[in-house]
């Protein structure tokens, strides 16, 4: 599919092949597949595993409701089939740039902390620094490239990886990463320290002390060792985000239980929680959900969520 996407314009049949594959996948997996799993009560009861992933993220099976399509409109429309019980509405909240906020917290990088505390556009600021242009003159393309750099740094992305993502040459991609670290030296120091610490201890830790052992980081094989270094840099960030959402789930569950109005937590999708609440009480429960998620833990920068209410899952985004 990736190869066909790159040559999409080469022949009129290629877009049709891609569209057919998309529709076929959606029908078999997300329409017929989901219908086969509907219980007698009209609901789908998925299984959630807390210890199935090395990152600490909760995973979902039978079916994987965390993997319902979101990027394409035709895929997103599947979410219209998921509705609350009669007399209820859905309220969903997802963390805003939680991994970048954790990066700011762990690195104490002044640029990042200031941006989040002032509510500024972090990708636009990065673009301004990397491309050396005034904030007001940052283009949409530059912001998009900066966004890729911001998230790429978290995952230890190389110049080659960034060049593939942005479809640019490796030298240019490498210069973007270098310029990023030059203007965010504390992030560079953090990444270096995380790799050194993991090599010495054999594991990386989240903010809360949960360990992930990384034997790959001391491998004699260069490629395996590089993969281990990426895990050492990413685990404290992605793993801490996983821990935080679990803390938020506990707080939210307790809050809903205390209200005793029938509201319930029904779905977790990585950085997002969805609850089912009585119609007419949406605003009250939006604030409960916001409070529990934004106060799950205390960082140097405030945790923030984007929150919505709708009559079906599709309407939450």
Secondary structure, DSSP 8 states (H G I E B T S, - for coil): -HHHHHTGGG-HHHHHHHHHHHHHHIIIIIIHHHHTT--TTS----EEESSSSTT---EEESS-GGGS--SSHHHHGGGGG-B--TTEEEEEEEESSHHHHHHHHHH--HHHHHHHHTT--HHHHHHHHHTT--GGG--HHHHHHHHHHHHHHHTT--HHHHHHHHT--HHHHHHHHHHHHHH-HHHHHHHHHHHHHHHHHSEEE-TT--EEE-GGGG-SSHHHHHHHHHHHHHIIIIIHHHHHHHHHHHHHHHHHHHHTSS-EEEEEETTEEEEEEETT-HHHHHHHHHHHHHTSS--SS---EEEEEESBGGGG-
